[in-house]
Amino acid sequence: MSDDADDVSNLLEDAEAEYLSDRVSALVKMPDNPYGADVFGHPSQRSFLVAKSPSPMNNRICGFDVKSDRLPTAEIALFDQAGATVHLPVIGAPKDVKKQAEDLGVRVLRGWTQGQFYAELSNLPLADAADQTRPLNANELDAFIEIHSGAFRYSGTKVNITHEMMRGLLSEGRAEAYAVCDDDVPVAIGLVYFATNQTAYLATAATIPSARKRGAHSSLISRRIEAARQRGCKLVSSTALINSQSCRNLKRAGLSQSHVQSLLVLQ
């Protein structure tokens, strides 16, 4: 991989890490911190955990290089104290990092390998999806969470946690949410997060079953790209399972794959 490719890969990883860290920060700010959330580390190695959420999305040490000869023991100790499981996103496909991971006492978590996609906004044509999408504010999150939780199959406490995370991001202006509607009723939703490294991260999207295969996801990609352009971002990025429909939609919108991210978990 060239130095330029390394730089892009690290920018994309940093943008995603900042997004996930900011989500957990929203929980930390809640009165009495009911979910046992914590954020620590530094910008090059963001670490965050949610004691009452086992999700690998919410419990990570980011910025770890699998080629390192040691694990971040100080950060791992904080996870142990909270009773949380450590997950480490790394650059590289499972077959490429498997041996190094095992030597460190960690393993690749199955089902969590994704492609990181990106494009320079200056290389993307202007798109108009305004007639198909509309913004959602922090007071309209119930519709967002209903679609999101249905698509990703979670309920109970996870709904409350996701609601508080998204509310925090929108309220502080770190992200914008959009919906595709049918008779003014949202049927698809998408979020874009504006990282401090001038990368707009297309963080999540979901469509109800009856509205799929009608271009909703592509409309949301286009609208969020334009939101990134309006914010003055230089790059737009997203993660998706390789060979998924989301992957194909991102490529159709002009994004290309930078690298593969694997997620490691302590043995």
Buried (B, 14 or more C-beta within 10 A) or exposed (E): EEEEEEEBBBBBBBBBBBBBBBBBBBBBEEEEEEBBBBBBBEEEBBBBBBBBBEBBBBBBBBBBEBEEEEBBEEBBEBBEEBEBBBBBBBBBBBEBBBEBBEEBEBBBBEEBBBBBBBBEBEEBEEBEBEEBBBEBEBEBBEBBBBBBBBBEEBEEEBBEBBBBBBBBBBBEEBBBBBBBBEEEEBBBBBBBBBBEBBBBBBBBBBBBEEBBEBBBBBBBBBBBBBBBBEBEBBBBBBBBEEEEEBBEBBBEBBBEBBBBBBBBBBE
